[in-house]
């Protein structure tokens, strides 16, 4: 099922699925409204750009979309509980998994798109949780109901499903390598990460032993993954409170992080992104309500974000995606994605 929100809104609203958000409409940063991290007088590293939740955030006129009544008030349709996000290769389109809609919402300000995508037939999406985009624009969606990863081409035409009930217990988050040849999938309750070759979907590597452990290369509820441009794989080892790094052949390289409540600790790693050009690893931490930045050696650099509803603030941030200098963060309880721009690496690790 692939449709624009206008004809889909009535059916979704009747089913009680489509909600709205109080997130502010995006606006260009100016001298008076600019939100940067760290704040002045320090040199800015990350800048808030926009928040997307509703068609009007994308510059789409309200006449193009059916509104609905909540009491006596008319409201727009919009994101409800975005869990993960991916960015198209050209950087113009954002694909957002919404756990309340059980769908992928396609957002693009440049292309004037606000669409709900649920697939159909063998590619029908049941309970999506993770999403990734390949360099050719192919879309991969982790479906916990089907215990599979559904693959779609750049036109959102169903192509294949990987995994299945005999292979995956509960796929959560996933990542595609920059060359488009590998797909890494977290099988969280099985304490392992499966690596498939693309486009044939053959299982080529299993990381982890299949039981919870804390040794090198073992996992305790791996939750999210990211590839950098060199092919290194980063795994958020959720209940071990660390991030593990593996080479392209699956060999363990290093690990960093520890439990704690101070900056630089890893409490609830919900999202990962890696920038090998600038040597930065981004970790979305649901406990701290912010995004932490580490260098390639695992040294803590800084954070951006804080708890709240305003620009650059979060209420249970989850997934993160990176494309060039653009960072997109799924701001779950605020019902929106927030966009940030990377301006340049910090000069040195910040002291704790």
Buried (B, 14 or more C-beta within 10 A) or exposed (E): BBEBBBEBBEEBBEEEBBBBBEBBEBEEBEEEEEBBBBEEEEEBBBBBBBBBBBBBBBEBEEEEBBBBEEEEEEBBBBBBBBBBBBBBBEBBBBBBBBBBBBBBBBBBBEEEBBBBBBBEEEBBBBBBBBBBBBEEBBBBBBBBEBBBBBBBBBEBEBBBBBBEEEBBBBBBBBBBBBEBBBBBBBBBEBBBBBBBBBBEBEEBBBBBBEEBBEEEBBBBBBBBBBBBEEBBBBBBBBBBBBBBBBEBEBEBEEBBBEEEEEBBBBBBBBBBBBBBEBBBBBBBBBEBBBBBBBBBEBEBBBBBBEEEBEBBBBBBBBBBBBBEBBBBBBBBBBBBBBBBBBEEBBEEBBEE
